[in-house]
Amino acid sequence: MLQDFFSGKELWKSINPYEAVAYGASMRAAILTGEAHEKLRDLLLLDVSHLGLETAGPAVLIQVYEGERARTKDNNLLGKFELSGIPPAPRGVPQNNVTFDIDANGILNVAAKDKTAGLKNKITITNDKGRLNKDEIEKLVREAEKYKAEDEEVKRKVEAKNALENYAYNMRNTVKDEKVKGRLPERDRQKIKRAVEDAMTWLEANQLAELDELHDKLKELDKICNPVIATMYQQGGARDEAGGFGASIGSGTGVPGTGPKIEEVV
C-alpha cells in the first residue's frame, strides 16, 4: 500500500524506525539549541502536524482540524469547504479522496475529489490565521493525555454506532435489490425490512446509547437478518454480488463487513 502511494517506487527497508525517530529528535534538538554543524546548515526539518477531517451532509462539508483529541469539538478548526453537486446514491457508494500537502513554509493545502462525479474543490490554510501557537499546542497535548481513556471510550461508541448503521443500510439495500427480490420470499423480505426500520428508529431515539447497548442491538439485528440471507445464498438464491452483501455477512457473529466510516458524530 505504501509503495503504491509513492507510484511504485521501491521502499528503503534498511531503515530502522527507532533510529529514524532518534535521528529526528537529535536534529531537532541541535536546531533549537543553535548547533552550527556543517551537516545541519542546509537541513530543512518540517514539523509534524496532527490533522483530521469531519464530513457531513449530502453536499459533503469537509472541515479540517488540528489536534490530538477524538472529537472535533475538542480540536482546532482550521478551515472548511464543500463538494457540491454530487448526485444522489445509496449509502457507501460515493467515494471521496482527500489529500493533505504541507510545504516548507507550513502552508497546508487540502484537496478533495468525488470519484463518482469527478467533482473537485480545495482549500489553502496559511500560518498567519487560525493556527495554534506553541503554548496552545502543548495544552492540547496535555489534555489529550489527561482525557485519553475518555476519548477511547468515545471512539469505541462511534465505531459501534457506525457498525450498526452500516449493517442496517446494507441489509436495507440488499432486500431492495432487484436480483434478490425475485429469490427471497416476501415474508422474509418484510421481516428484514421491519427489523432494519426498528433498529434505525431505536438508534435515532438513543443517540447517547452506551457501548454494550449498541453491540446488543447489532447482535439482535444480525440474529434476525443473517439466517435469512445465509439460507438464501446456501440455496443458490442469489450470487454474492447481489446487493454487494454476500461477503458482508459474518458467520452469525453479528459483525458486518466493510462500510463507510464517519470520523465524527458528536
VEXFI-416185 format. One line per 3 residues: their letters; for each residue x, y, z of N, C-alpha, C, O. Coordinates in steps of 0.001 Angstrom, whole numbers, padded with zeros to 6 digits, always signed. Example, Ala and Ser with C-alpha at 12.3 -4.5 7.8 and 13.67 -1.06 7.14 Angstrom:
AS) +013190:-005690:+007800:+012300:-004500:+007800:+013200:-003300:+007800:+014236:-003319:+008465; +012850:-002250:+007080:+013670:-001060:+007140:+012900:+000030:+007870:+013409:+001138:+008039
***
This chain:
MLQ) +000828:-001201:+000000:+000000:+000000:+000000:+000870:+001263:+000000:+000621:+002211:-000745; +001900:+001246:+000859:+002783:+002402:+000936:+003545:+002578:-000377:+003756:+003703:-000829; +003955:+001471:-000984:+004672:+001534:-002249:+003772:+002095:-003348:+004232:+002867:-004190
DFF) +002500:+001716:-003346:+001558:+002257:-004332:+001396:+003761:-004168:+001257:+004486:-005152; +001415:+004233:-002905:+001262:+005667:-002640:+002400:+006459:-003278:+002202:+007589:-003722; +003616:+005853:-003323:+004763:+006528:-003915:+005018:+006063:-005347:+006163:+005936:-005783
SGK) +003913:+005812:-006074:+003956:+005490:-007505:+004819:+004279:-007831:+005487:+004253:-008865; +004811:+003283:-006965:+005510:+002041:-007247:+006998:+002044:-006949:+007686:+001065:-007241; +007518:+003141:-006363:+008950:+003208:-006068:+009321:+002190:-004987:+008569:+001965:-004039
ELW) +010499:+001582:-005153:+010964:+000603:-004181:+011232:+001273:-002838:+011908:+002300:-002775; +010703:+000695:-001772:+010883:+001278:-000449:+012247:+000921:+000122:+012789:-000154:-000135; +012789:+001853:+000905:+014084:+001623:+001539:+013823:+000916:+002865:+013464:+001549:+003857
KSI) +014007:-000401:+002870:+013618:-001218:+004018:+014739:-001383:+005048:+014535:-002011:+006087; +015897:-000835:+004774:+017011:-001000:+005706:+016979:+000007:+006843:+017788:-000088:+007765; +016057:+000978:+006800:+015982:+001997:+007849:+015327:+001410:+009097:+014253:+000813:+009025
NPY) +015980:+001584:+010228:+015410:+001175:+011499:+014497:+002291:+011998:+014970:+003409:+012202; +013204:+002027:+012204:+012280:+003096:+012595:+012663:+003782:+013895:+012461:+004987:+014042; +013212:+003029:+014841:+013606:+003629:+016117:+014802:+004568:+015927:+014888:+005622:+016558
EAV) +015712:+004168:+015055:+016849:+005038:+014764:+016388:+006307:+014058:+016915:+007389:+014315; +015407:+006176:+013168:+014889:+007341:+012443:+014301:+008356:+013418:+014517:+009560:+013276; +013558:+007866:+014405:+012983:+008760:+015419:+014085:+009426:+016225:+014020:+010622:+016510
AYG) +015097:+008648:+016592:+016202:+009195:+017383:+016963:+010258:+016594:+017319:+011303:+017139; +017215:+009991:+015294:+017900:+010972:+014448:+017095:+012266:+014363:+017640:+013364:+014478; +015784:+012114:+014157:+014931:+013292:+014038:+014947:+014128:+015301:+015034:+015355:+015237
ASM) +014864:+013466:+016463:+014888:+014183:+017740:+016232:+014878:+017940:+016286:+016002:+018439; +017307:+014211:+017552:+018642:+014802:+017692:+018790:+016039:+016816:+019332:+017057:+017246; +018304:+015939:+015587:+018402:+017091:+014687:+017560:+018258:+015177:+017978:+019414:+015098
RAA) +016365:+017949:+015687:+015503:+018995:+016224:+016178:+019687:+017416:+016133:+020912:+017532; +016797:+018903:+018293:+017485:+019466:+019453:+018650:+020353:+019022:+018871:+021423:+019588; +019396:+019892:+018004:+020534:+020667:+017529:+020092:+022002:+016936:+020730:+023031:+017154
ILT) +018999:+021973:+016189:+018491:+023201:+015569:+017993:+024176:+016624:+018259:+025375:+016534; +017263:+023666:+017639:+016705:+024528:+018679:+017784:+025142:+019562:+017606:+026245:+020080; +018912:+024434:+019739:+019993:+024953:+020596:+021012:+025770:+019812:+021984:+026270:+020378
GEA) +020782:+025906:+018487:+021672:+026738:+017679:+022943:+026051:+017241:+023893:+026725:+016844; +022995:+024747:+017299:+024158:+023985:+016853:+024456:+024307:+015395:+023575:+024186:+014544; +025684:+024714:+015096:+026028:+025181:+013745:+026861:+024166:+012974:+027707:+024554:+012168
HEK) +026645:+022908:+013199:+027401:+021884:+012496:+027129:+021985:+010995:+025999:+022238:+010576; +028166:+021788:+010198:+028034:+021948:+008744:+026997:+021012:+008127:+026380:+021353:+007117; +026800:+019837:+008725:+025826:+018898:+008183:+024387:+019360:+008410:+023460:+018871:+007765
LRD) +024211:+020305:+009334:+022866:+020807:+009613:+022589:+022126:+008913:+021464:+022623:+008949; +023598:+022696:+008281:+023467:+024029:+007714:+022357:+024124:+006676:+021582:+025081:+006677; +022279:+023145:+005801:+021284:+023181:+004725:+020119:+022221:+004963:+019397:+021856:+004036
LLL) +019953:+021823:+006214:+018910:+020861:+006539:+017592:+021565:+006843:+017555:+022531:+007604; +016513:+021074:+006241:+015178:+021611:+006499:+014358:+020522:+007175:+014133:+019455:+006604; +013913:+020803:+008404:+013133:+019832:+009163:+011720:+020372:+009341:+011509:+021409:+009970
LDV) +010757:+019651:+008775:+009368:+020092:+008850:+008714:+019582:+010130:+009016:+018484:+010597; +007817:+020388:+010690:+007059:+019968:+011863:+006040:+018907:+011468:+005541:+018895:+010343; +005743:+018026:+012400:+004705:+017022:+012187:+003378:+017608:+012631:+003271:+018150:+013731
SHL) +002363:+017502:+011776:+001043:+018031:+012104:+000064:+016883:+012294:+000095:+015898:+011555; -000813:+017018:+013298:-001861:+016032:+013547:-003160:+016605:+013008:-003744:+017508:+013608; -003609:+016083:+011883:-004761:+016634:+011186:-005877:+015612:+011103:-005634:+014405:+011125
GLE) -007095:+016102:+011009:-008237:+015211:+010876:-009351:+015880:+010117:-009338:+017093:+009906; -010337:+015065:+009700:-011454:+015563:+008894:-012780:+015241:+009560:-012904:+014276:+010313; -013755:+016063:+009266:-015138:+015751:+009592:-015954:+015996:+008333:-015897:+017083:+007759
TAG) -016711:+015000:+007898:-017545:+015158:+006714:-018994:+014964:+007108:-019312:+014143:+007968; -019875:+015729:+006471:-021289:+015639:+006818:-022138:+016186:+005687:-021723:+017093:+004964; -023346:+015620:+005539:-024336:+016168:+004616:-024176:+015681:+003200:-023109:+015205:+002812
PAV) -025261:+015802:+002409:-025234:+015349:+001009:-024288:+016147:+000137:-023793:+015646:-000873; -024030:+017410:+000530:-023112:+018242:-000250:-021667:+017986:+000148:-020758:+018541:-000469; -021434:+017171:+001149:-020119:+016835:+001700:-019387:+018088:+002170:-018563:+018653:+001451
LIQ) -019702:+018498:+003366:-018985:+019583:+004028:-017728:+018992:+004649:-017807:+018117:+005511; -016580:+019467:+004212:-015297:+018952:+004695:-014679:+019992:+005618:-014389:+021114:+005201; -014478:+019608:+006880:-013895:+020500:+007861:-012548:+019941:+008314:-012438:+018761:+008646
VYE) -011534:+020790:+008326:-010171:+020376:+008631:-009802:+020844:+010043:-009925:+022022:+010379; -009351:+019893:+010853:-008996:+020200:+012240:-007542:+019817:+012519:-006971:+018949:+011859; -006959:+020492:+013517:-005674:+020053:+014050:-005838:+019820:+015541:-006561:+020553:+016217
GER) -005168:+018802:+016049:-005270:+018491:+017459:-005076:+017017:+017727:-004794:+016240:+016815; -005227:+016633:+018983:-004936:+015268:+019422:-006167:+014520:+019923:-006084:+013325:+020207; -007310:+015203:+020035:-008474:+014612:+020681:-009336:+013811:+019712:-009201:+013934:+018495
ART) -010235:+012976:+020279:-011072:+012089:+019466:-012247:+012818:+018828:-012695:+012446:+017743; -012756:+013870:+019504:-013915:+014601:+018999:-013496:+015936:+018411:-012617:+016612:+018944; -014129:+016311:+017310:-013747:+017557:+016648:-013965:+018773:+017535:-013232:+019756:+017419
KDN) -014958:+018728:+018420:-015242:+019886:+019262:-014099:+020181:+020223:-014017:+021284:+020763; -013214:+019209:+020444:-012079:+019395:+021339:-010800:+019749:+020594:-009731:+019840:+021198; -010907:+019950:+019279:-009747:+020299:+018461:-009925:+021682:+017838:-010940:+022343:+018058
NLL) -008952:+022105:+017074:-008963:+023447:+016488:-009360:+023397:+015016:-008708:+022736:+014207; -010435:+024102:+014681:-010900:+024151:+013294:-010007:+025077:+012472:-009863:+026258:+012789; -009411:+024528:+011415:-008525:+025306:+010554:-009263:+025908:+009357:-008931:+027007:+008912
GKF) -010240:+025208:+008847:-010963:+025697:+007678:-011948:+024655:+007192:-011926:+023506:+007635; -012814:+025065:+006277:-013809:+024134:+005741:-014189:+024526:+004322:-014067:+025685:+003927; -014652:+023534:+003561:-015125:+023770:+002199:-016078:+022656:+001819:-016183:+021657:+002530
ELS) -016778:+022817:+000698:-017808:+021865:+000285:-017504:+021255:-001071:-016855:+021860:-001924; -018000:+020025:-001241:-018091:+019397:-002556:-019580:+019345:-002875:-020309:+018524:-002319; -020030:+020216:-003765:-021459:+020309:-004077:-021772:+019660:-005417:-020896:+019484:-006263
GIP) -023045:+019309:-005589:-023489:+018759:-006863:-023292:+017277:-007025:-023414:+016755:-008133; -022986:+016575:-005930:-022806:+015125:-006007:-024167:+014470:-006207:-025074:+014710:-005409; -024344:+013654:-007240:-025652:+013029:-007496:-026046:+012077:-006381:-025175:+011457:-005770
PAP) -027347:+011944:-006097:-027821:+011017:-005056:-027382:+009588:-005357:-027383:+009156:-006510; -027010:+008868:-004319:-026570:+007477:-004477:-026778:+006758:-003146:-026830:+007405:-002100; -026898:+005416:-003170:-027052:+004659:-001930:-025875:+004891:-000995:-024769:+005196:-001441
RGV) -026116:+004747:+000288:-025079:+004912:+001294:-023893:+004002:+000986:-024067:+002819:+000696; -022688:+004566:+001050:-021476:+003797:+000831:-020988:+003804:-000604:-019865:+003379:-000877; -021831:+004289:-001544:-021424:+004308:-002958:-020494:+005478:-003273:-019457:+005269:-003903
PQN) -020831:+006717:-002852:-019931:+007841:-003133:-018571:+007621:-002474:-018487:+007153:-001339; -017519:+007965:-003197:-016165:+007840:-002670:-015442:+009171:-002835:-015329:+009696:-003942; -014959:+009703:-001735:-014265:+010984:-001757:-012820:+010802:-001323:-012545:+010251:-000257
NVT) -011901:+011269:-002156:-010482:+011244:-001818:-010072:+012617:-001300:-010324:+013633:-001949; -009445:+012645:-000138:-008969:+013900:+000445:-007463:+013790:+000653:-006983:+012810:+001222; -006720:+014790:+000194:-005258:+014774:+000320:-004783:+016002:+001084:-005352:+017088:+000965
FDI) -003715:+015807:+001881:-003086:+016892:+002631:-001687:+017126:+002062:-000975:+016179:+001726; -001308:+018388:+001960:+000042:+018718:+001487:+000539:+019931:+002266:-000078:+020995:+002223; +001659:+019771:+002982:+002247:+020868:+003753:+003599:+021208:+003152:+004461:+020339:+003020
DAN) +003788:+022471:+002787:+005063:+022861:+002189:+006052:+023313:+003265:+005743:+023289:+004456; +007223:+023718:+002835:+008298:+024087:+003755:+007955:+025296:+004611:+008559:+025491:+005665; +007002:+026111:+004181:+006603:+027293:+004927:+005433:+027028:+005862:+004913:+027950:+006490
GIL) +005016:+025760:+005956:+003919:+025414:+006838:+002554:+025703:+006255:+001558:+025662:+006977; +002481:+025994:+004966:+001194:+026250:+004313:+000548:+024911:+003970:+001153:+024059:+003319; -000683:+024746:+004419:-001402:+023482:+004250:-002401:+023584:+003105:-003238:+024486:+003073
NVA) -002300:+022656:+002175:-003259:+022567:+001070:-004063:+021275:+001231:-003502:+020182:+001303; -005379:+021424:+001286:-006267:+020266:+001414:-007156:+020213:+000180:-007866:+021175:-000116; -007122:+019098:-000539:-007916:+018945:-001755:-008821:+017730:-001636:-008448:+016716:-001046
AKD) -010017:+017845:-002205:-010984:+016736:-002160:-011532:+016489:-003556:-011732:+017425:-004330; -011773:+015222:-003874:-012324:+014851:-005165:-013332:+013730:-004994:-013059:+012734:-004325; -014498:+013897:-005602:-015505:+012842:-005601:-015253:+011940:-006803:-015297:+012397:-007946
KTA) -014986:+010648:-006545:-014650:+009722:-007625:-015807:+009490:-008578:-015602:+009299:-009777; -017019:+009505:-008049:-018182:+009188:-008872:-018467:+010274:-009898:-018607:+009987:-011087; -018552:+011522:-009442:-018922:+012626:-010325:-017722:+013407:-010846:-017869:+014236:-011745
GLK) -016527:+013153:-010291:-015339:+013864:-010732:-015252:+015290:-010217:-014455:+016081:-010721; -016067:+015631:-009214:-016067:+016986:-008667:-014838:+017210:-007800:-014365:+016297:-007124; -014320:+018454:-007828:-013124:+018775:-007061:-013300:+020101:-006330:-014055:+020972:-006761
NKI) -012590:+020232:-005223:-012510:+021501:-004512:-011301:+021443:-003592:-010790:+020358:-003316; -010838:+022587:-003115:-009664:+022603:-002247:-009661:+023853:-001379:-010431:+024789:-001598; -008781:+023844:-000393:-008619:+024982:+000491:-007144:+025097:+000847:-006439:+024095:+000963
TIT) -006685:+026339:+001019:-005311:+026602:+001440:-005348:+027267:+002806:-006035:+028270:+003000; -004611:+026709:+003744:-004586:+027217:+005114:-003172:+027678:+005430:-002232:+026883:+005399; -003023:+028951:+005730:-001703:+029522:+005997:-001416:+029575:+007489:-002277:+029275:+008316
NDK) -000189:+029962:+007815:+000232:+030000:+009216:-000244:+031239:+009961:-000191:+031279:+011190; -000709:+032249:+009235:-000973:+033545:+009864:-002401:+033706:+010365:-002757:+034770:+010870; -003233:+032660:+010234:-004626:+032795:+010657:-005194:+031468:+011130:-005203:+030478:+010399
GRL) -005667:+031471:+012367:-006371:+030307:+012886:-005509:+029169:+013393:-006039:+028207:+013948; -004186:+029247:+013219:-003313:+028165:+013668:-002963:+028327:+015144:-002936:+029447:+015655; -002699:+027241:+015819:-002362:+027269:+017238:-000908:+027668:+017445:-000039:+027319:+016645
NKD) -000648:+028408:+018533:+000736:+028724:+018863:+001329:+027598:+019707:+000651:+026613:+020001; +002575:+027745:+020089:+003279:+026675:+020806:+002592:+026325:+022110:+002417:+025146:+022420; +002191:+027347:+022892:+001551:+027095:+024188:+000211:+026382:+024013:-000126:+025485:+024786
EIE) -000543:+026779:+023006:-001846:+026148:+022754:-001692:+024697:+022329:-002487:+023842:+022717; -000662:+024422:+021526:-000398:+023045:+021100:-000022:+022184:+022296:-000504:+021059:+022432; +000838:+022709:+023163:+001246:+021963:+024352:+000051:+021695:+025262:-000032:+020637:+025886
KLV) -000880:+022659:+025337:-002086:+022478:+026137:-002947:+021346:+025564:-003474:+020520:+026310; -003085:+021315:+024221:-003851:+020254:+023579:-003240:+018885:+023844:-003953:+017910:+024083; -001929:+018823:+023800:-001234:+017553:+024042:-001477:+017088:+025475:-001727:+015907:+025713
REA) -001402:+018020:+026432:-001643:+017659:+027841:-003079:+017175:+028043:-003320:+016199:+028753; -004023:+017864:+027415:-005426:+017469:+027540:-005683:+016111:+026904:-006468:+015315:+027420; -005021:+015851:+025787:-005183:+014564:+025113:-004735:+013423:+026016:-005370:+012369:+026055
EKY) -003648:+013633:+026736:-003148:+012610:+027647:-004077:+012472:+028850:-004339:+011363:+029314; -004578:+013612:+029355:-005462:+013607:+030520:-006771:+012878:+030245:-007272:+012139:+031093; -007319:+013094:+029048:-008618:+012529:+028703:-008511:+011329:+027753:-009453:+011014:+027025
KAE) -007368:+010679:+027772:-007118:+009581:+026842:-008151:+008464:+026986:-008688:+007986:+025987; -008430:+008048:+028215:-009391:+006957:+028438:-010788:+007361:+027973:-011494:+006567:+027351; -011181:+008587:+028274:-012491:+009084:+027858:-012602:+009139:+026339:-013633:+008772:+025775
DEE) -011546:+009595:+025681:-011554:+009685:+024217:-011630:+008307:+023575:-012289:+008129:+022550; -010954:+007333:+024178:-011002:+005968:+023655:-012423:+005409:+023741:-012884:+004713:+022837; -013102:+005723:+024833:-014481:+005266:+025010:-015390:+005902:+023964:-016248:+005230:+023391
VKR) -015203:+007195:+023715:-015982:+007894:+022689:-015742:+007274:+021324:-016677:+007067:+020551; -014481:+006979:+021033:-014127:+006385:+019746:-014810:+005027:+019559:-015321:+004729:+018479; -014816:+004212:+020610:-015445:+002894:+020518:-016951:+003020:+020296:-017542:+002233:+019556
KVE) -017568:+004011:+020939:-019005:+004220:+020755:-019320:+004646:+019322:-020282:+004165:+018723; -018507:+005545:+018778:-018716:+005998:+017402:-018573:+004828:+016438:-019373:+004677:+015515; -017552:+003998:+016655:-017342:+002840:+015783:-018505:+001851:+015883:-018928:+001283:+014875
AKN) -019023:+001647:+017099:-020152:+000728:+017291:-021410:+001282:+016629:-022174:+000531:+016023; -021627:+002576:+016739:-022782:+003212:+016100:-022679:+003095:+014575:-023664:+002793:+013900; -021487:+003334:+014045:-021286:+003205:+012603:-021502:+001770:+012131:-022070:+001535:+011065
ALE) -021039:+000810:+012941:-021200:-000599:+012574:-022680:-000957:+012474:-023096:-001647:+011543; -023471:-000486:+013438:-024907:-000755:+013422:-025570:-000086:+012223:-026385:-000706:+011540; -025231:+001164:+011965:-025805:+001891:+010827:-025447:+001219:+009509:-026306:+001025:+008649
NYA) -024169:+000863:+009353:-023715:+000241:+008105:-024411:-001094:+007861:-024802:-001406:+006736; -024559:-001879:+008930:-025226:-003176:+008800:-026675:-002975:+008365:-027167:-003654:+007464; -027346:-002037:+009019:-028750:-001784:+008704:-028921:-001292:+007267:-029808:-001760:+006554
YNM) -028079:-000352:+006840:-028185:+000163:+005473:-027845:-000911:+004449:-028483:-000987:+003398; -026852:-001737:+004741:-026506:-002822:+003819:-027657:-003806:+003664:-027952:-004266:+002561; -028311:-004126:+004797:-029442:-005049:+004734:-030616:-004426:+003971:-031283:-005094:+003181
RNT) -030851:-003164:+004217:-031948:-002489:+003521:-031700:-002473:+002016:-032615:-002735:+001235; -030480:-002169:+001608:-030150:-002151:+000180:-030235:-003542:-000433:-030624:-003695:-001591; -029870:-004556:+000352:-029910:-005928:-000156:-031329:-006363:-000502:-031568:-006894:-001586
VKD) -032271:-006141:+000414:-033643:-006595:+000161:-034337:-005745:-000899:-035375:-006142:-001428; -033774:-004580:-001214:-034333:-003747:-002275:-033773:-004122:-003643:-034344:-003760:-004672; -032667:-004839:-003655:-032001:-005188:-004910:-032903:-006074:-005772:-033479:-007045:-005282
EKV) -033020:-005741:-007036:-033896:-006488:-007943:-033470:-007946:-008090:-034313:-008822:-008285; -032171:-008211:-007998:-031676:-009577:-008127:-032084:-010438:-006936:-032172:-011661:-007042; -032332:-009785:-005802:-032706:-010510:-004595:-034213:-010627:-004463:-034723:-011636:-003975
KGR) -034924:-009597:-004896:-036382:-009565:-004723:-037068:-010836:-005238:-037947:-011387:-004575; -036662:-011289:-006410:-037314:-012444:-007013:-036908:-013766:-006403:-037500:-014799:-006715; -035912:-013753:-005538:-035400:-015014:-004986:-035609:-015137:-003478:-035435:-016209:-002898
LPE) -035987:-014019:-002855:-036213:-014028:-001423:-037717:-013962:-001157:-038379:-013044:-001642; -038272:-014910:-000402:-039712:-014892:-000109:-040138:-013546:+000475:-039398:-012925:+001238; -041346:-013104:+000104:-041835:-011808:+000551:-041875:-011707:+002076:-041574:-010654:+002637
RDR) -042240:-012782:+002735:-042313:-012729:+004205:-040933:-012486:+004816:-040810:-011800:+005831; -039891:-013054:+004189:-038532:-012841:+004691:-038067:-011416:+004410:-037397:-010801:+005240; -038425:-010892:+003235:-038072:-009502:+002904:-038712:-008546:+003899:-038062:-007617:+004378
QKI) -039977:-008770:+004208:-040679:-007902:+005145:-040118:-008047:+006571:-040069:-007083:+007335; -039708:-009250:+006899:-039123:-009498:+008216:-037841:-008680:+008393:-037632:-008045:+009426; -036995:-008709:+007371:-035747:-007944:+007421:-036040:-006447:+007398:-035426:-005676:+008136
KRA) -036974:-006046:+006555:-037324:-004633:+006451:-037793:-004072:+007787:-037374:-002987:+008190; -038655:-004805:+008470:-039155:-004354:+009772:-038029:-004292:+010800:-037963:-003357:+011597; -037152:-005282:+010782:-036041:-005318:+011735:-035101:-004133:+011525:-034626:-003531:+012488
VED) -034839:-003802:+010263:-033973:-002664:+009942:-034622:-001362:+010383:-033967:-000512:+010987; -035903:-001202:+010085:-036616:+000018:+010481:-036637:+000174:+011996:-036463:+001278:+012513; -036848:-000918:+012701:-036855:-000872:+014165:-035484:-000463:+014708:-035389:+000328:+015645
AMT) -034425:-001012:+014107:-033066:-000699:+014559:-032731:+000774:+014323:-032147:+001423:+015191; -033097:+001304:+013154:-032807:+002698:+012839:-033634:+003649:+013699:-033150:+004707:+014101; -034892:+003270:+013984:-035736:+004083:+014869:-035147:+004114:+016273:-035108:+005163:+016917
WLE) -034687:+002952:+016744:-034061:+002872:+018064:-032805:+003722:+018123:-032571:+004425:+019106; -031997:+003658:+017074:-030747:+004409:+017054:-031007:+005917:+017045:-030298:+006685:+017697; -032023:+006324:+016304:-032372:+007740:+016253:-032811:+008245:+017627:-032533:+009388:+017991
ANQ) -033488:+007404:+018373:-034002:+007794:+019689:-032985:+007581:+020807:-033215:+008005:+021940; -031866:+006931:+020502:-030861:+006618:+021522:-029464:+007024:+021069:-028545:+006205:+021053; -029311:+008284:+020704:-028028:+008790:+020227:-026935:+008710:+021295:-025749:+008679:+020967
LAE) -027329:+008675:+022565:-026357:+008606:+023663:-026267:+007201:+024254:-025872:+007028:+025407; -026635:+006205:+023461:-026614:+004818:+023939:-025214:+004398:+024354:-024220:+004862:+023794; -025149:+003518:+025339:-023866:+003012:+025810:-023327:+001969:+024837:-024054:+001450:+023989
LDE) -022046:+001676:+024975:-021373:+000764:+024052:-022018:-000619:+024040:-022242:-001184:+022969; -022319:-001170:+025213:-022908:-002510:+025257:-024309:-002534:+024649:-024726:-003548:+024089; -025042:-001413:+024757:-026368:-001332:+024146:-026272:-001369:+022626:-027080:-002020:+021962
LHD) -025286:-000671:+022079:-025082:-000657:+020625:-024685:-002040:+020125:-025174:-002498:+019092; -023795:-002704:+020863:-023387:-004063:+020484:-024569:-005026:+020536:-024746:-005859:+019648; -025377:-004898:+021594:-026538:-005782:+021734:-027540:-005565:+020600:-028140:-006518:+020104
KLK) -027716:-004312:+020195:-028662:-004011:+019123:-028173:-004580:+017797:-028970:-005068:+016996; -026877:-004517:+017569:-026316:-005090:+016342:-026492:-006606:+016320:-026856:-007182:+015295; -026231:-007245:+017459:-026404:-008696:+017538:-027869:-009087:+017330:-028174:-010089:+016683
ELD) -028756:-008283:+017886:-030186:-008536:+017736:-030614:-008449:+016271:-031379:-009283:+015789; -030116:-007436:+015573:-030449:-007276:+014155:-029848:-008410:+013328:-030495:-008958:+012435; -028611:-008745:+013640:-027937:-009827:+012898:-028630:-011167:+013122:-028691:-011994:+012213
KIC) -029150:-011386:+014327:-029828:-012635:+014649:-031071:-012831:+013786:-031455:-013962:+013488; -031701:-011722:+013385:-032883:-011787:+012522:-032493:-011905:+011055:-033052:-012716:+010317; -031532:-011089:+010641:-031215:-010981:+009211:-030280:-012068:+008701:-030481:-012594:+007607
NPV) -029272:-012404:+009474:-028236:-013302:+008985:-028758:-014680:+008567:-028366:-015165:+007506; -029624:-015333:+009353:-030118:-016653:+008928:-030875:-016607:+007605:-030763:-017522:+006789; -031646:-015539:+007392:-032420:-015412:+006154:-031497:-015293:+004954:-031659:-016005:+003963
IAT) -030518:-014380:+005048:-029595:-014157:+003930:-028700:-015370:+003723:-028443:-015776:+002589; -028226:-015947:+004826:-027352:-017119:+004712:-028071:-018276:+004022:-027487:-018954:+003177; -029334:-018503:+004377:-030124:-019572:+003752:-030297:-019316:+002264:-030216:-020239:+001453
MYQ) -030537:-018056:+001910:-030710:-017702:+000506:-029464:-018037:-000307:-029567:-018589:-001403; -028296:-017707:+000219:-027063:-017989:-000504:-026755:-019480:-000541:-026262:-019994:-001544; -027045:-020164:+000546:-026801:-021605:+000581:-027655:-022347:-000438:-027247:-023374:-000980
QGG) -028824:-021822:-000686:-029724:-022425:-001660:-029470:-021925:-003074:-030177:-022292:-004013; -028464:-021094:-003213:-028134:-020576:-004535:-029152:-019572:-005022:-029321:-019372:-006225; -029844:-018928:-004060:-030903:-017997:-004438:-030393:-016715:-005036:-031127:-016037:-005754
ARD) -029151:-016362:-004759:-028580:-015133:-005317:-027074:-015247:-005272:-026522:-015955:-004430; -026422:-014566:-006161:-024976:-014580:-006191:-024426:-013601:-005167:-025154:-012738:-004678; -023147:-013729:-004840:-022527:-012862:-003850:-022664:-011386:-004184:-022802:-010537:-003303
EAG) -022620:-011098:-005511:-022629:-009686:-005857:-024013:-009067:-005749:-024143:-007847:-005853; -025041:-009865:-005544:-026396:-009320:-005431:-026470:-008426:-004214:-026366:-008888:-003078; -026652:-007143:-004466:-026719:-006195:-003371:-025368:-005908:-002765:-025268:-005085:-001855
GFG) -024314:-006566:-003244:-022992:-006344:-002700:-022883:-006743:-001237:-022095:-006158:-000493; -023675:-007744:-000812:-023755:-008006:+000621:-023248:-009374:+001013:-023033:-009631:+002197; -023050:-010263:+000048:-022689:-011630:+000381:-021475:-011733:+001275:-021460:-012529:+002214
ASI) -020452:-010935:+000995:-019227:-011025:+001778:-019308:-010239:+003071:-018393:-010303:+003892; -020414:-009480:+003268:-020513:-008650:+004456:-021048:-009410:+005648:-020861:-008986:+006788; -021710:-010525:+005402:-022319:-011270:+006494:-021291:-012150:+007164:-020579:-012900:+006496
GSG) -021208:-012065:+008483:-020333:-012954:+009220:-021041:-014278:+009455:-022201:-014443:+009077; -020363:-015196:+010062:-020976:-016498:+010346:-021733:-016426:+011662:-021403:-017096:+012641; -022767:-015580:+011644:-023567:-015432:+012847:-022876:-014651:+013941:-023283:-014715:+015100
TGV) -021833:-013911:+013591:-021069:-013205:+014605:-021644:-011848:+014926:-021326:-011269:+015965; -022487:-011331:+014050:-023032:-010006:+014294:-022084:-008899:+013898:-022348:-007729:+014177; -020989:-009244:+013255:-020030:-008234:+012841:-020160:-008010:+011351:-019923:-008936:+010575
PGT) -020534:-006797:+010916:-020732:-006546:+009500:-019406:-006393:+008788:-018351:-006317:+009418; -019470:-006348:+007447:-018272:-006181:+006660:-017885:-004724:+006572:-018320:-003901:+007377; -017068:-004414:+005591:-016598:-003051:+005456:-017709:-002138:+005027:-018666:-002576:+004387
GPK) -017601:-000891:+005364:-018623:+000092:+005019:-018077:+001477:+005213:-016940:+001636:+005657; -018854:+002482:+004891:-018373:+003850:+005034:-018128:+004184:+006500:-018811:+003665:+007382; -017175:+005030:+006750:-016851:+005405:+008121:-017128:+006888:+008335:-016847:+007716:+007468
IEE) -017675:+007206:+009483:-017899:+008578:+009870:-016901:+008914:+010949:-016894:+008280:+012004; -016045:+009917:+010704:-014999:+010220:+011641:-015521:+010854:+012915:-014930:+010687:+013981; -016637:+011587:+012811:-017109:+012325:+013970:-018615:+012457:+013921:-019169:+012802:+012878
VV) -019280:+012193:+015011:-020725:+012368:+015060:-021155:+013193:+016258:-022338:+013503:+016400; -020228:+013551:+017110:-020572:+014268:+018339:-020594:+015770:+018080:-020863:+016550:+018994
***
